[in-house]
Amino acid sequence: MKVTILQAATAASLIVISVPVYLYYQMFGSLELSHDLEIWAHFSDFFTLWLSVVSLIMIFALTYYVSVLESNREKERQKLEDARNRPILVLQVDSANYKVVKNIGIGPALNPRVTIKNTDGTYLSEKVLPPIMAGESQKVNLMALFNTDWPVVCFIYQDIYGNDITTETDEKYSVRIFVGRNELRGDK
């Protein structure tokens, strides 16, 4: 069972609040309320100290809880920002039936390389392509580069944050994208 910071702070606060009640019981021998104003004045001074401690514990817990939430929110925002600026290279065929690699993502594809994945899962030696900006495309003569153009064309590239991205396109132009992986290195 995982205890959250708010649960721990609440438990600590209940313990801290119960201490003066216990001490009241010890001093007066019962939980009956006294009619002596001087005793109440002393008890009030004593109880105010304990309430200050409880307030301090709760403020600490809430501050910590908000900082954890804000940290998680910032990580999620950064993850979304990274995904939003990610390049995505796909293989298409243009009107003249040439193979074209196109960046359909928003960010530039840096250090792009192309290779062919054989049916046995091995890769041919990779060939370097020039960087491809968002929305741009380049003709790729796979037959001249590899003496074949199928079964799976694999692009390995990086985004502006240096994350490895692999895009595989099969003969049906189905696309698989692996973010944070370089298929040639065998990243998982």
N, C-alpha and C positions, 0 to 999 in steps of 0.2 A: 504494500500500500504506500503510495507516494503522498507525502504531506507537503502541501503548498505553503508558501511563505505567509499567506493570509491565515491559513488554518493554524500555523504555529504561533503567529502573533496573537490571534484570538485566544488560543489556549494560554499563552503567557499572560495576556491581559486578565483573563478570568482568574488565574492563579494569583496575580498581583492584587486584584480587587478582593479576593477572598481572604488575603492576609489581614487587612484591618478588621474584617468581620470576625475572623477567628480571634484576633487580639481583643476585640470588644467583648467577645464571649468569655475569654480568659479573665479579663479585668472585672467584669460585672457578674460573672457566673451564670448568666442566662442571656437569652436574646430579647428580654423585655427591655423596652426603651426607658431610659432614665428621665426623670423630671427635673433634674438639676442642670441649670443652664451653664454653669461653669464646666461641668464634665463635657457637655456638648461642645463648648468652645474649644476645649483641648482636643476632643475627638475630631472636630472639624479641621483644626490645624494639621493633625496627624493624617487624616483622610485626604486632604488636599495634596499632600506630598505624594501619596500613593496614586491619586488620579493623574498627577503630573507624570509619574513614571509610566502609567498605562498610556497616556497620550503620546509620550515619547516613543514607546514601543510601536504603537499603531502608526504614527507618522513615519517611522523608519520602515515598517513593513510596507506601507502604501507607496512610499518613495521607491523602495527597491522593486516592488511589483510593477509600478509604472515604468521604471527604467528597463526592466526585462521585457515588458510588452513593447516598448518603443524600440528596443534593440532588435527584437524579432520582426517588428514591422519594417525597420530599415533594411534588414537582411532580405526580406521578401520583396521590398521595393527595388533593391539592387538586382535581385534575381530577375524580376520582371523587366527592368531596364536593360539588363544584359540580353535577355531574350528578344526584346523589342529591336535592339540594334544588331541582331545576329544576321550574318549573311547566309543565304541558302542557295547553293548551286544545284541546278537541275539540268538534265540533258534534254534537249528538244530537237525537233526537226524543222528546218525552215522551209519556205515555199519551193526552193530548188532541191529539196531532199538532202541538204547538208546537215550534219550533226552540229548543233550549236549548244554551247554551255552558257546558261543565263543565270545571273544572280537575281533571284526574285525576292531576296531579303532586303533589309533597310541598310545594313552596314556593308563595308567593303570586305571582299574575300581576299585575305592576305596570304602570301606564300602558297598559292594553289598548285596542286599536283594532280595528275590524272594517271590512272592505271586501269588495267582490266583484271577482273577477278574471274579466274577459271572455274569450271564446274567442280573441280576437286578442292576449291577453297584457296588455292594459291594465287598469288598476284604476280603479274608481269612487272618488270622494272618500271618505276614511276617516271613520268616526264613532267618537267616544270612548266607552268603556264604563267603569264604575267598577271599581276593583281587585277581583279575584276570588281569594278565599283558597283554600287547598288543600281539595279535596273539595266546594267550593261550586259552585253552578250558577246561571245567570240565564237567564230567557227573553229571546230576541232576536227582535224582529219585523223580519225582513229586508225584507219587502215594504213596510212603512211607512218604513223607513230608506232603501231603495234603489230601490223600485218593482220589485224583482225579488229572487229568492232563490237563483239559481244562475247560472252553472255551477260556480264554485269560490268558496267562502267562505274568506276569508283573515283570520287573527287575527295581529296584530303586538303584542308585549308584551315586558316585560323581567322578568328574575329579580331577586333581592335584590342581586346583584352588579353589576347594570346591563347585563348581557349581553342583546343583542337576540335574540329568538326569533320565528320566523314559523311558524305552523301553517296548512296548507291542507287543506281538506276538500272533496272533490268530491261530486257528486250520488249517488254510491254509498257515501258516508260513508267513503271511503278517506282516510287522514290521512298527510300528509307534513310532517315537522318539520325546520326549518332553524335550527340553533343558531348564534349569532354573525352572523346575517343579518337584515337588514330588507329584505324584498322590495320595498317601496315605494321605497326609496332605491337599489335595484339592487345591494346588497352582494353580494359573491361570497365 
